[in-house]
Amino acid sequence: MRKIEPGTISLSFWSPPYFLGKDYEKGETFDSWQDLLRSIITLHSIVLKPGAFMVINIADILAFKDETIPRIQAANPSNHKSRVTREMVLEARAANPNYNRYQLANLLGCSEQTIDRRLNGNNIRGGKYQPQTRVKLVGSALEDYGYSVGLYLYDKRVWKKDPAWANSKWTTNTLKAVSETEDLYVFWKPGEYSINRARLTSYEWKKWGYRQIWEIGSVRRNDDHPAKFPEELARRVIKLYTDPDDLVLDPFLGSGTTIIAASRMKRRYIGIERDVAYYNLALKNLEKANAQLSLFDQD
């Protein structure tokens, strides 16, 4: 990003790593992840044109291990494979104070692991010796990073997607909800900007142009990249905030969705990707999209 000419980007639309343990996040700590976001947002204060927008797509809930959270078992009676309850173990131990857990297990007709679980508890997300998971909202951090370099939170939209069943472990073993939304944080660099309703059709304005919640189906197959967002999401952002020939940036290019959408809408684009495999994937996907566009134009 330091090689981009200052004050030339009309829109930056990107989705950063979510700090959820993906392969491309190996070695990252929560602190280093925050430093990454802070540095990228700082660079945007330089490359954005006055009046331009930076739109960050991110799930507002982050999860990371926190050693300070007490490791307390969440009772899950419906998942118990043994009829033995904690109360039964406590009653048996009170009646036989000299029994160890093996003897108690034999008495109650269960495994010694069951005795241990009922007495001592365990962390259902990784075992009783693993730290608990801390849940944190990210929006306030992004807001602080932006304000500190002169970028102001202008708007927030919500992408309503399909339920993320990949995190069903959370919902089957806890009371936490399946993820069904992600957020779009819209930051503005001070300067004059255009509110041009001609960018959208009358139907688009009514359907999603001024609506906070955008209902867009998730990508059906993440076989070549683990964290894709749909092209329709990028298309809406680009169409709402830019005009043809404007310069669009995605500093976390991934599979190339943002620049593909920009290309289809006659915007210029810059994509940045540090992973060589994903860089090559983005180029391949862009070439395929441009080939399809050329055939369409010929027809």
C-alpha positions as CSV (number, residue, x, y, z in Angstrom):
1,M,0.0,0.0,0.0
2,R,2.9,2.3,0.5
3,K,3.5,2.2,-3.2
4,I,0.1,3.5,-4.0
5,E,0.0,7.2,-5.0
6,P,-1.5,9.2,-2.1
7,G,-5.0,10.5,-2.6
8,T,-6.0,8.3,-5.5
9,I,-8.3,5.6,-4.1
10,S,-12.1,6.3,-4.5
11,L,-13.2,3.3,-2.5
12,S,-11.5,0.6,-0.5
13,F,-13.6,-2.5,0.1
14,W,-12.0,-5.4,2.1
15,S,-12.5,-8.2,4.5
16,P,-9.5,-8.9,6.8
17,P,-8.6,-12.2,8.5
18,Y,-11.0,-12.8,11.3
19,F,-8.5,-14.3,13.7
20,L,-10.3,-17.6,13.8
21,G,-7.4,-20.0,13.3
22,K,-7.3,-20.2,9.5
23,D,-4.1,-21.6,7.9
24,Y,-3.2,-18.1,6.7
25,E,-3.4,-16.8,10.2
26,K,-0.9,-19.1,11.7
27,G,1.5,-17.4,14.0
28,E,-0.8,-14.5,14.6
29,T,-1.6,-13.4,18.1
30,F,-4.6,-11.2,19.1
31,D,-2.1,-8.3,19.6
32,S,-0.4,-8.8,16.2
33,W,-3.8,-9.1,14.5
34,Q,-4.8,-5.7,16.0
35,D,-1.5,-4.2,14.9
36,L,-2.2,-5.4,11.3
37,L,-5.7,-3.8,11.2
38,R,-4.3,-0.6,12.8
39,S,-1.5,-0.3,10.2
40,I,-3.8,-1.0,7.2
41,I,-6.3,1.6,8.4
42,T,-3.5,4.1,8.9
43,L,-2.3,3.6,5.4
44,H,-5.8,4.2,4.1
45,S,-5.7,7.7,5.6
46,I,-3.0,8.4,3.0
47,V,-4.1,6.6,-0.1
48,L,-7.8,7.5,0.0
49,K,-9.0,10.6,-1.9
50,P,-10.7,13.3,0.1
51,G,-14.4,12.4,0.3
52,A,-13.6,8.7,-0.4
53,F,-14.9,5.7,1.6
54,M,-13.3,2.7,3.2
55,V,-15.7,-0.2,3.8
56,I,-14.7,-3.1,6.0
57,N,-16.6,-6.3,6.0
58,I,-16.1,-8.3,9.2
59,A,-18.0,-10.4,11.6
60,D,-18.4,-8.3,14.8
61,I,-17.7,-11.2,17.1
62,L,-14.1,-12.3,17.6
63,A,-13.0,-15.3,19.6
64,F,-9.6,-15.9,21.1
65,K,-8.1,-17.9,24.1
66,D,-8.0,-16.0,27.3
67,E,-6.1,-17.5,30.3
68,T,-7.9,-15.2,32.7
69,I,-11.4,-16.6,32.2
70,P,-12.4,-19.3,34.8
71,R,-12.5,-22.8,33.4
72,I,-15.9,-23.8,34.6
73,Q,-17.9,-26.7,33.1
74,A,-21.1,-26.0,31.3
75,A,-23.5,-28.7,32.3
76,N,-24.8,-30.5,29.2
77,P,-27.2,-33.3,30.5
78,S,-28.6,-34.1,27.1
79,N,-25.1,-35.2,25.9
80,H,-24.4,-37.4,28.9
81,K,-23.8,-41.0,27.8
82,S,-24.1,-42.2,31.4
83,R,-27.1,-41.9,33.7
84,V,-24.8,-41.0,36.6
85,T,-25.3,-37.5,37.8
86,R,-23.1,-35.2,39.9
87,E,-25.5,-35.6,42.8
88,M,-25.2,-39.4,42.6
89,V,-21.4,-39.2,42.7
90,L,-21.4,-36.8,45.6
91,E,-23.8,-39.1,47.5
92,A,-21.6,-42.2,46.8
93,R,-18.5,-40.3,47.9
94,A,-20.2,-39.1,51.1
95,A,-21.1,-42.7,52.0
96,N,-17.7,-44.0,51.0
97,P,-15.2,-41.2,51.9
98,N,-12.2,-43.5,51.4
99,Y,-13.1,-44.5,47.8
100,N,-11.0,-43.2,45.0
101,R,-12.6,-42.5,41.6
102,Y,-12.0,-46.0,40.3
103,Q,-13.8,-47.5,43.2
104,L,-16.6,-45.0,42.9
105,A,-16.9,-45.8,39.2
106,N,-17.2,-49.5,40.0
107,L,-19.8,-48.8,42.6
108,L,-21.9,-46.7,40.3
109,G,-21.3,-48.8,37.1
110,C,-19.7,-46.1,35.1
111,S,-16.2,-45.1,33.9
112,E,-13.7,-43.3,36.0
113,Q,-13.7,-40.5,33.4
114,T,-17.4,-40.0,34.2
115,I,-16.6,-39.7,37.9
116,D,-13.9,-37.1,37.1
117,R,-16.1,-35.1,34.9
118,R,-19.0,-35.0,37.3
119,L,-16.7,-34.0,40.2
120,N,-14.3,-31.6,38.6
121,G,-16.0,-30.3,35.5
122,N,-14.3,-29.7,32.2
123,N,-14.2,-27.0,29.5
124,I,-16.5,-28.3,26.8
125,R,-14.4,-26.3,24.2
126,G,-11.1,-28.1,24.5
127,G,-10.9,-29.9,27.8
128,K,-10.5,-28.8,31.4
129,Y,-6.8,-28.0,30.9
130,Q,-7.5,-25.6,27.9
131,P,-8.2,-21.9,28.4
132,Q,-11.7,-20.6,27.8
133,T,-12.6,-18.6,24.7
134,R,-13.2,-14.9,25.1
135,V,-15.8,-13.2,22.8
136,K,-15.1,-9.7,21.9
137,L,-16.8,-7.1,19.6
138,V,-14.5,-5.6,17.0
139,G,-16.5,-2.5,15.9
140,S,-15.3,-0.2,18.6
141,A,-11.6,-1.1,17.9
142,L,-12.1,-0.3,14.2
143,E,-13.8,3.0,15.1
144,D,-10.8,4.0,17.3
145,Y,-8.2,3.0,14.7
146,G,-10.1,5.1,12.1
147,Y,-10.6,8.2,14.3
148,S,-7.0,8.2,15.3
149,V,-5.9,8.8,11.7
150,G,-8.7,11.1,10.6
151,L,-11.2,8.6,9.1
152,Y,-14.7,8.9,10.5
153,L,-17.3,6.2,10.8
154,Y,-20.0,7.3,8.4
155,D,-22.4,4.3,8.3
156,K,-22.9,0.7,9.2
157,R,-24.7,-1.9,7.2
158,V,-25.5,-5.5,8.0
159,W,-25.0,-8.4,5.6
160,K,-27.6,-11.1,6.4
161,K,-26.2,-14.3,5.1
162,D,-27.0,-18.0,5.4
163,P,-26.4,-19.6,8.8
164,A,-22.7,-20.5,9.2
165,W,-23.0,-24.2,10.1
166,A,-19.3,-24.5,10.1
167,N,-19.4,-23.1,13.6
168,S,-22.1,-25.5,14.7
169,K,-19.7,-26.9,17.4
170,W,-20.4,-23.6,19.2
171,T,-24.2,-24.1,19.1
172,T,-24.3,-27.9,19.8
173,N,-22.0,-27.7,22.8
174,T,-23.0,-24.2,24.1
175,L,-25.9,-21.8,24.1
176,K,-24.3,-19.6,21.5
177,A,-26.1,-18.7,18.3
178,V,-25.1,-19.8,14.8
179,S,-23.6,-16.8,12.9
180,E,-26.0,-15.4,10.4
181,T,-24.7,-11.8,9.9
182,E,-21.6,-9.8,9.2
183,D,-21.1,-6.1,9.3
184,L,-20.0,-3.4,6.9
185,Y,-18.3,-0.5,8.6
186,V,-18.2,2.5,6.3
187,F,-15.5,5.1,7.0
188,W,-15.2,8.5,5.3
189,K,-12.2,10.6,4.6
190,P,-13.2,14.2,5.0
191,G,-13.9,15.9,1.7
192,E,-16.7,16.4,-0.7
193,Y,-18.5,13.2,-1.8
194,S,-21.2,12.5,-4.3
195,I,-24.7,11.3,-3.5
196,N,-25.6,10.2,-7.0
197,R,-28.9,8.2,-7.1
198,A,-28.3,7.7,-10.8
199,R,-25.8,5.1,-9.9
200,L,-28.6,2.7,-8.9
201,T,-31.9,1.9,-10.6
202,S,-35.1,2.9,-8.8
203,Y,-35.6,-0.7,-7.9
204,E,-32.1,-1.0,-6.4
205,W,-32.6,2.1,-4.3
206,K,-35.8,0.7,-2.8
207,K,-34.5,-2.9,-2.5
208,W,-31.1,-2.2,-0.9
209,G,-29.7,1.3,-1.6
210,Y,-31.0,2.9,1.6
211,R,-31.6,-0.3,3.5
212,Q,-29.4,-1.2,6.4
213,I,-29.8,-4.9,6.1
214,W,-28.6,-6.6,2.9
215,E,-29.9,-10.1,2.4
216,I,-27.4,-11.9,0.2
217,G,-26.8,-15.6,0.1
218,S,-23.4,-16.9,1.2
219,V,-20.9,-18.4,-1.2
220,R,-21.9,-22.0,-1.7
221,R,-18.5,-23.5,-2.2
222,N,-15.3,-22.3,-0.5
223,D,-13.2,-25.0,-2.2
224,D,-10.4,-22.8,-3.4
225,H,-10.4,-20.2,-0.5
226,P,-11.8,-20.6,3.0
227,A,-13.3,-17.2,3.5
228,K,-15.1,-15.9,0.4
229,F,-17.8,-13.3,0.3
230,P,-20.3,-13.2,-2.6
231,E,-19.7,-11.0,-5.6
232,E,-23.1,-9.4,-5.1
233,L,-21.8,-7.9,-1.8
234,A,-18.9,-6.3,-3.5
235,R,-21.0,-5.2,-6.4
236,R,-23.4,-3.3,-4.2
237,V,-20.6,-1.5,-2.3
238,I,-18.8,-0.5,-5.5
239,K,-22.0,0.6,-7.2
240,L,-23.2,2.6,-4.2
241,Y,-20.0,4.5,-3.5
242,T,-18.2,4.9,-6.9
243,D,-18.6,5.9,-10.5
244,P,-17.1,4.3,-13.7
245,D,-13.4,4.7,-13.9
246,D,-13.0,5.3,-10.2
247,L,-10.1,3.5,-8.5
248,V,-11.1,0.6,-6.1
249,L,-8.7,-1.0,-3.7
250,D,-8.8,-4.4,-1.9
251,P,-5.7,-4.9,0.4
252,F,-6.8,-8.4,1.3
253,L,-7.5,-9.7,-2.2
254,G,-8.0,-13.4,-1.5
255,S,-9.8,-15.1,-4.4
256,G,-10.2,-11.7,-6.2
257,T,-14.0,-11.1,-5.7
258,T,-13.6,-7.3,-5.2
259,I,-11.5,-6.7,-8.4
260,I,-13.8,-9.0,-10.4
261,A,-16.8,-6.9,-9.4
262,A,-14.9,-3.7,-10.1
263,S,-13.9,-4.9,-13.5
264,R,-17.4,-5.9,-14.4
265,M,-18.6,-2.3,-13.5
266,K,-15.8,-0.6,-15.4
267,R,-13.9,0.6,-12.4
268,R,-10.2,0.6,-12.2
269,Y,-8.8,-1.6,-9.4
270,I,-5.8,-2.5,-7.2
271,G,-5.6,-5.8,-5.4
272,I,-3.0,-6.7,-2.8
273,E,-2.4,-10.3,-1.7
274,R,0.7,-11.7,0.2
275,D,-0.1,-15.4,-0.3
276,V,1.3,-16.4,-3.7
277,A,-1.2,-19.2,-4.2
278,Y,-4.2,-16.9,-3.6
279,Y,-2.6,-14.2,-5.8
280,N,-2.5,-16.7,-8.6
281,L,-6.0,-17.8,-7.9
282,A,-7.2,-14.2,-8.0
283,L,-5.5,-13.6,-11.4
284,K,-7.1,-16.8,-12.7
285,N,-10.5,-15.9,-11.5
286,L,-10.2,-12.3,-12.9
287,E,-9.0,-13.6,-16.3
288,K,-12.0,-16.0,-16.4
289,A,-14.4,-13.2,-15.5
290,N,-12.9,-10.8,-18.1
291,A,-13.2,-13.6,-20.8
292,Q,-16.9,-14.0,-20.0
293,L,-17.4,-10.3,-20.1
294,S,-15.7,-10.1,-23.5
295,L,-18.0,-12.8,-24.9
296,F,-21.0,-10.9,-23.5
297,D,-19.9,-7.6,-25.0
298,Q,-19.5,-9.4,-28.4
299,D,-23.0,-10.8,-28.2
